[in-house]
Amino acid sequence: MRQLLVPFLFAVLCPAWAQAQSSSDALMQTLISEVRQLRLALERSTIVVPKIQMTLQRVQLQQDAVSRASRDLDAARNQLTRSADEQMHLSVEMKRAEAVVAQEQDPLRRKDFEGRVAALKTSLDQMAATQAEQRVREGDLGVRLNYERAKLEELNDRLNTLERSLDSPQPKQP
């Protein structure tokens, strides 16, 4: 009976052991594949994360540049508005002085108002030149603001691309 038991056990246990071995090999291959994928993910994040951090810092700096350009443009527009208001006030004052000159009978007073009209004309001419410079400055600042905004948009696009590269599925390795 002993002679039959050993071959019987060998015949029964060998296929079970072989099946366990192939199941173990499949599990090992799955684990190896998972470890490779983890290594690739870690390598990719090691490369991409510093790029994201650097891009974020550049975005913050660019947002500051956009804010400065926007403030400068607002200040230039406010200055231009104040100049236009002052020019209108001087123009009204000059018309009043011209009306007084036209009606004034006293030569001394008339000469005084004529001098006042001449000074107001000079001030208005200077104001017109200043406003022309302010309009040029306003245009330059508008161009600068648009440029800074475009750079910010470009950095945001770059950041989105980096973010998508982190989110994208990783290629499988054999």
Helices and strands as residue ranges (DSSP letters): H 2-103, H 107-167
